[in-house]
Amino acid sequence: MKHLITPLLFLFSITIVKAQEKDTLSFIKSKRMSDDDLSKKREGTFFTGLPDFSSDPVTGFGFGLRTNTYWNGNRENPLFPYTPYLAKLKANAAYYTSNARELALSLDIPYYKGTRWRFKIDFKAQQNPANLYFGLTEATLGQLRLPSDENTTFATYKQFDKARKTIRPGGVGEADFVTDALSNRYRETEYMLNLKADYALGNGKWRIMGGYEIQHLSYATFEGVEAEAIDPITGQTTTAPNGTSLLRRDFENGLISGVDGGWVSIIQTALIFDTRDFEPDPTKGYYFEIANEYSSKYIGSQFDFDKLFIQARAYQKIPVGKRTVFAGRFGVGNIFGNNAPFFEFQDQWSPEGSINALGGRQSLRGYRANRFLARSMWFTNVELRIRLAETKLGKQRFAFGLAPFFDAGTVRDRWQDLNFKNIKTSYGGGLRIAWNQSTILSFDYGRSKEDSLFYLGIGQAF
């Protein structure tokens, strides 16, 4: 199966595109918005911008600016009832209390000039010193352990966090007395450019996508850096040099690769089935994809790997209240390649946007990001999106709702071992604010046996 999906999808796309003799709007008739949503869709060009007051348990409190510029056209445009917008330009800039920072630009043009083509361009520059690493095998499914003491386990993250800050005698290559406060953290610096195009097949429900991404990545750990510490005798808060990080230990022991960073060149392909009526916040429809990323020295990359991800989503409006939508997702992924870099285990690539798995806002909302990592994984999310009220202030429309949710998933070292044993679960509730339909503000609170976490961000989880 290794390196097989990418060439097959490419050949399939060439065959289908050549078979299409002309483009008509008939191929997207199945994606017509509901009458209720269509009556509220805004015409023309408009701008939404808001201060970015986000909160994440890992990166901390963030502030910045998130903007979207929409080109919707007018109601006479034949595309108006069938597309979320004619074009959208997203520009985000943010800074976090953890000293993380990010600049992201994205241009999306669905059904370009009424044709079957959709184009996307993404650019990102970011530095995050608060990334978490707990290991890279299914052993992460066990209880939390200190990098310096794998024999002691902790049932909750609070217990674990206190223990790793407690000063201990230093080991080989460390100071006399150290803390492990930063020993599960590392800094990532990334520059990324991504170009994608997809083509609607047949009646428009199926699409074939191809893309290219180039990244430069660099990493640093925090050995010897003064960090928060707890005196084991007095219990008072103090500072001490940080010990050897878990990421550095695993790298030096030959368990992982990629800590030196470098250039990553990737060819992306995907086969997509999509009947959602309104992409930013659907009321009905299905989304299915087979997505693949191929990286090799033959295309200028310093790393060799092949990532396969399969995802299915379902949305169904149910007869409760004015607008109540059941939303569900299931995803399964695997990384091929014996020397795949550690950072590729952190997320699953999707044409809709990469998904951090497992742990964090996009997968298991009751666990920290990257809490469970291994070569193979599956996860599922279920939400009930309940619209409570709507209002209009000037030309701006707002809708308010609740979203109770349940998440589950697990990881394995081999895809052949994926099953429904040792599953991690989380649950919680969220508040949703829809601004002019397309911009969704999300507030989620997730709980698990290990942690309780709050997230604030833009967009639905899926």
Disulfide bonds with the S-S distance in Angstrom:
none
